[in-house]
Amino acid sequence: MTADDSFTRLDDDDYPAYTMGRAAEMLNTTQGFLRAIGEARLITPLRSPGGHRRYSRYQLRIAARAREVVDGGTPVDAACRIVILEDQLEEAQRINAEYRQRLDQPT
């Protein structure tokens, strides 16, 4: 892998670039919170060759949303279910918009 390959990966939302400590710091939360949302299967961090958790930017956005819901007084497990449903709804709306766009195009 060249240095150029490494820099290209930094633009990838799914590249696991952040350690657990850095992720917790960026989200202003605890490592325990990240473990809890992992146990609730909201996100599944990748593991480094040494077994350390690594998080992507996409996972950090999901974790940040879960943190907002928890900070609003919702238990972690329920917050994770809410965030999963929000994510699924967003994806369904995106797919529907693509289908509508295809239907609106002249053939």
C-alpha positions in Angstrom: 0.0 0.0 0.0 1.3 3.4 -0.9 0.9 6.7 0.9 -1.5 7.8 -1.8 -3.7 4.7 -1.1 -3.8 5.7 2.6 -4.9 9.2 1.9 -7.6 8.1 -0.5 -9.1 5.9 2.2 -9.4 8.9 4.5 -12.3 10.1 2.2 -14.0 6.7 2.6 -16.9 7.0 5.1 -16.6 3.3 5.8 -12.9 3.1 6.4 -12.2 2.2 10.1 -9.8 5.0 10.9 -10.6 5.8 14.5 -9.6 4.0 17.6 -12.1 3.6 20.4 -10.3 6.2 22.5 -10.3 8.8 19.7 -13.9 8.0 18.8 -15.1 8.5 22.4 -13.1 11.7 22.5 -14.6 13.0 19.3 -18.2 12.2 20.5 -17.5 13.5 24.0 -18.7 10.2 25.4 -17.2 7.2 27.2 -15.7 4.1 25.8 -18.3 2.3 27.8 -21.0 4.0 25.8 -19.4 2.8 22.6 -19.2 -0.7 24.0 -22.9 -0.5 25.0 -24.1 0.5 21.5 -21.9 -2.2 20.1 -23.5 -4.8 22.4 -26.9 -3.5 21.3 -25.7 -4.1 17.7 -26.2 -0.6 16.6 -22.7 -0.6 15.2 -20.1 -3.3 14.9 -16.6 -1.8 14.8 -13.9 -3.6 12.8 -10.9 -5.0 14.7 -7.3 -4.2 14.1 -4.8 -7.1 13.7 -4.2 -6.6 17.5 -7.9 -6.9 18.3 -8.5 -3.2 19.0 -11.8 -1.6 17.9 -11.7 0.7 14.9 -14.6 3.0 13.9 -15.5 4.6 10.6 -16.9 8.1 10.1 -20.3 6.5 9.2 -20.3 4.6 12.5 -19.4 7.8 14.4 -22.3 9.6 12.9 -24.6 6.8 14.0 -23.1 6.7 17.4 -23.5 10.5 17.7 -27.2 10.2 16.9 -27.6 7.5 19.5 -25.9 9.8 22.0 -28.4 12.5 21.2 -31.3 10.2 21.9 -29.8 8.9 25.1 -29.0 12.4 26.3 -32.8 13.1 25.8 -33.6 10.4 28.4 -34.0 7.3 26.3 -32.4 4.1 27.5 -29.5 2.9 25.4 -31.2 -0.2 24.0 -34.3 1.8 23.0 -32.1 4.6 21.5 -30.3 2.0 19.4 -33.6 0.7 18.0 -34.7 4.2 17.2 -31.5 5.0 15.4 -31.7 1.7 13.4 -35.3 2.5 12.4 -34.3 6.1 11.4 -31.4 4.7 9.3 -33.7 2.2 7.6 -36.3 4.8 6.9 -33.7 7.1 5.3 -32.5 4.3 3.1 -36.0 3.4 2.0 -36.7 7.1 1.2 -33.6 7.2 -0.9 -34.5 4.1 -2.8 -38.1 5.4 -3.4 -36.7 8.7 -4.7 -34.4 6.7 -7.1 -37.4 4.7 -8.4 -39.5 7.9 -8.8 -36.7 9.5 -10.7 -36.5 6.5 -13.1 -40.3 6.5 -13.6 -40.3 10.2 -14.4 -37.6 9.8 -17.1 -38.9 9.5 -20.6 -38.2 6.2 -22.3 
